[in-house]
Each structure stands twice: as structure tokens, then as C-alpha cells.
Amino acid sequence: MQAIEYAQYGAPEVLHLKEVTKPSPKSKEVLIRVYATTVTAADLMMRTGKPYLGRLYTGLTGPKRTILGFEFAGEVVGVGEAVTLFKVGDKVFGGTTTLGCYAEYVCVSEHDVLTTMPDNISYEEAAPVNGSAITVMNFLKGLGKIQKNQKVLIIGASGGLGTYAVQIAKHFGAEVTGVCSTNNVALVKSLGADNVIDYTREDFTKNGEQYDIIFDTIGKSSFSACKNSLTQNGVYLSAVLDFTLFLQMIGTSIFGGKKAKSSATGMLPVKERLNYFMELKELLSTSKIKTVIDNCYPLSQVAAAHAYVEKGHKKGSIVISV
Ligand SMILES: NC(=O)c1ccc[n+]([C@@H]2O[C@H](COP(=O)([O-])OP(=O)(O)OC[C@H]3O[C@@H](n4cnc5c(N)ncnc54)[C@H](OP(=O)(O)O)[C@@H]3O)[C@@H](O)[C@H]2O)c1
């Protein structure tokens, strides 16, 4: 089968289209013909081997797993002898922490984050849901305990996480303000945001507004800068954890009032991620949320897709059609 492999950490050019052995499913695995996968920040980290600390997991001198890709949408074309939940012909979508989705075929455990696709969405719209939308559920619902009529500010509202976050916060009945650049104001409004702040013209930390939840999906703000924009018991959420935020999370968990929170969604137990995923499947099937796609690249163009994502300006998700 064809797959994108890399043998060393580095720039997008380390990614090469190769002919490799097609995998065979173990007893509790399903073999999936991948039709769509994605390029996310996690793939970039795996490719570059940065931050260096991550190499304890990815391989100290070079990548241990040579085919990237955490999420997929496709069709079940084979099942191991002990598989009970899926059958050949099922259209499925999901994600796997063992990677390997930049390929025509991937094997995943039937007990991984995997389910059948709603009929009303394409493979391209299905593939990005696992990483970005589950993360949004983990932050807004899990950490933020989002409630109806709360005021919620989404920083990075035009990005992969942000486009889902605006829609999911609206689904929970919040009053949503999205922060994005001039070019993306119309997009963020179209996703249902009640208010949009163009960060090139206005600094939300100085306009006197306060929010019950501030969700920074791209790590461009800080708890300290946002503190005055939080209500008395407001929660600051950041998808990007650094050492300062880590200390603030500990500090604010001990003392009452405003809280700072973050989490590594991929480290949550499969059961928890699958529960969020099933909730998202329902929202997709009833068209309450949709995937925003910036662009689709063919498998042979994965390096170009990585280079584009690295620029940090994508709108929604970048999909690879396999
Ligand atoms: N903790 C977790 O569990 C978890 C899980 C998944 C991802 N993540 C992290 O989440 C981060 C975001 O991922 P993503 O895929 O959503 O990013 P992304 O799609 O690449 O986000 C970029 C978007 O943000 C906009 N933007 C750039 N600067 C901005 C600013 N100052 N204010 C508002 N918007 C701005 C960009 O548009 P303009 O440049 O035009 O403004 C672009 O639309 C990554 O760092 C990833 O590692 C964390």
C-alpha cells in the first residue's frame, strides 16, 4: 500500500510517499481503508521531534513510529477473529494514539475511539472530529462545566479547535464571542458567534467585558492578562500548557475564585474520549455542528499540507484525501 513515511525528525521534506506492507488486523482490530486523515499540531510535533521532551515518547534519536496521522475516516475492509462491534463495509471515523493514518490502510482496536459515521457527512468532514472536537468537549464541558446563558470567549475562533468551539459553546446555550483576524470575521459569525472581536483592531482585555469562560484554543494569551476579563468565579482554559500556566493551575485550584485550567485530551481514558465522540456524532448527524475545512490535499502532498499548517493561519481543519 502507499503511505507517507519519515525516517528522521525535521522539516516537512522528511515526509516521503513510499510503498509499504499493508497491515493485517490482530484479533480485536479492524482493518480500515483510509479515505481521509488530517494534519494537526500533534502531527507537526511528531514530525519535528519538538519540544524535545516529547522524544521520550516519540523516540530519542529518531521517530519510533514512521507513519504519522492520528485520525481517520474510512471503511472497514477486514476484521480480526474476536471483533464484535464492527463488520466489513461499515463506514467509520475515529482516532488512534498509535498513529499510522497517513496510509491507505490502518489497523485499530475495535475498543479505540471508533464509531460508525453519520450518513450526512463526508469522509473529509468526519476525519478532523476526533482530535479537535473531542478536545473542545473536554475543555468546554469537562473542565469549563459550560452552562446555558454563560458568556464565553473563544480565542482563535477561526482555527481547528476554535471553529468547533464556537459551535459547541452555542449548542450548550452560551453567549459566544469569537476572537479572530479581520479576514475571518465573516466565517466566525457564520458559525453562530453572537459577537466577534477582530484582534487586529481591538484588545478584548481592555474593553471592560467579562466572561464566565475564556477558552484560548491557540495559546496566544495568558491567565494573568485575561484575569480582569473573567467574572468572579470565571474559568480560563488554554489548550496550550506551559510551565507558568501549570503553576497557575495549582495555585488557583487551592484558592477560590478565578481558575486556570488545561488538560492533555489525548491522555484521557479511551472511554471518556469515546463518550465525547458519541455526543459529537449526534451533533453532526443533526447538523448542530459541522466541520470547517480550509483545504484538502492528496496523500502525495502531505509535506505541502504540513508546511501550510506550520504557518499558523489555517481556517478550521486541513484534510488529506487518501
Ligand atoms: N491540550 C489538548 O488537549 C490539545 C488538543 C489538540 C490541540 N491542542 C493544541 O491546540 C492548539 C491549536 O490548534 P488548532 O489546530 O486549533 O490551531 P490552528 O487551526 O492552527 O489555529 C490557527 C488559527 O488561529 C488564528 N489566530 C492566529 N493568531 C491569533 C490571535 N492572536 N488571536 C486569535 N486568533 C488567532 C489563525 O488565523 P489568523 O492568523 O488569520 O488570525 C488561525 O485561523 C495547538 O497548539 C495544539 O497543540 C491541544
The ligand as a MOL file (V3000), in Angstrom:
LIG
                    3D

  0  0  0     0  0            999 V3000
M  V30 BEGIN CTAB
M  V30 COUNTS 48 52 0 0 0
M  V30 BEGIN ATOM
M  V30 1 N -4.4750 20.2910 25.1240 0
M  V30 2 C -5.0400 19.4980 24.2320 0
M  V30 3 O -5.6820 18.5090 24.5660 0
M  V30 4 C -4.9070 19.8280 22.7620 0
M  V30 5 C -5.5220 19.0250 21.7970 0
M  V30 6 C -5.4410 19.4040 20.4520 0
M  V30 7 C -4.7130 20.5500 20.1060 0
M  V30 8 N -4.0940 21.2720 21.0750 0 CHG=1
M  V30 9 C -3.3230 22.4770 20.7530 0
M  V30 10 O -4.2350 23.4450 20.3070 0
M  V30 11 C -3.5330 24.4030 19.5310 0
M  V30 12 C -4.4540 24.9290 18.4700 0
M  V30 13 O -4.6820 24.0060 17.4660 0
M  V30 14 P -5.5620 24.4200 16.1940 0
M  V30 15 O -5.4680 23.2940 15.2310 0
M  V30 16 O -6.8910 24.8870 16.6210 0 CHG=-1
M  V30 17 O -4.7370 25.6670 15.6500 0
M  V30 18 P -4.8500 26.3780 14.2280 0
M  V30 19 O -6.0490 25.8990 13.4990 0
M  V30 20 O -3.5430 26.2620 13.5470 0
M  V30 21 O -5.0840 27.8840 14.7190 0
M  V30 22 C -4.7390 28.9230 13.9580 0
M  V30 23 C -5.9110 29.9140 13.8670 0
M  V30 24 O -5.7740 30.8910 14.8780 0
M  V30 25 C -5.8500 32.1920 14.2880 0
M  V30 26 N -5.0170 33.1190 15.0650 0
M  V30 27 C -3.6720 33.3140 14.9920 0
M  V30 28 N -3.2890 34.2430 15.9040 0
M  V30 29 C -4.3930 34.6240 16.5750 0
M  V30 30 C -4.6490 35.5320 17.6370 0
M  V30 31 N -3.6750 36.2410 18.1980 0
M  V30 32 N -5.9100 35.6620 18.0960 0
M  V30 33 C -6.9300 34.9510 17.5540 0
M  V30 34 N -6.7490 34.0870 16.5200 0
M  V30 35 C -5.5070 33.9140 16.0410 0
M  V30 36 C -5.3580 31.9850 12.8610 0
M  V30 37 O -5.8910 32.9190 11.9510 0
M  V30 38 P -5.1630 34.3570 11.6890 0
M  V30 39 O -3.6850 34.0770 11.6810 0
M  V30 40 O -5.6880 34.8150 10.3940 0
M  V30 41 O -5.5920 35.1700 12.8340 0
M  V30 42 C -5.8960 30.5800 12.5230 0
M  V30 43 O -7.2110 30.6080 11.9900 0
M  V30 44 C -2.2530 23.7200 19.0810 0
M  V30 45 O -1.1630 24.3570 19.7160 0
M  V30 46 C -2.3800 22.2940 19.5950 0
M  V30 47 O -1.1500 21.7620 20.0360 0
M  V30 48 C -4.1910 20.9350 22.3880 0
M  V30 END ATOM
M  V30 BEGIN BOND
M  V30 1 1 1 2
M  V30 2 2 2 3
M  V30 3 1 2 4
M  V30 4 1 4 5
M  V30 5 2 4 48
M  V30 6 2 5 6
M  V30 7 1 6 7
M  V30 8 2 7 8
M  V30 9 1 8 9
M  V30 10 1 8 48
M  V30 11 1 9 10
M  V30 12 1 9 46
M  V30 13 1 10 11
M  V30 14 1 11 12
M  V30 15 1 11 44
M  V30 16 1 12 13
M  V30 17 1 13 14
M  V30 18 2 14 15
M  V30 19 1 14 16
M  V30 20 1 14 17
M  V30 21 1 17 18
M  V30 22 2 18 19
M  V30 23 1 18 20
M  V30 24 1 18 21
M  V30 25 1 21 22
M  V30 26 1 22 23
M  V30 27 1 23 24
M  V30 28 1 23 42
M  V30 29 1 24 25
M  V30 30 1 25 26
M  V30 31 1 25 36
M  V30 32 1 26 27
M  V30 33 1 26 35
M  V30 34 2 27 28
M  V30 35 1 28 29
M  V30 36 1 29 30
M  V30 37 2 29 35
M  V30 38 1 30 31
M  V30 39 2 30 32
M  V30 40 1 32 33
M  V30 41 2 33 34
M  V30 42 1 34 35
M  V30 43 1 36 37
M  V30 44 1 36 42
M  V30 45 1 37 38
M  V30 46 2 38 39
M  V30 47 1 38 40
M  V30 48 1 38 41
M  V30 49 1 42 43
M  V30 50 1 44 45
M  V30 51 1 44 46
M  V30 52 1 46 47
M  V30 END BOND
M  V30 END CTAB
M  END
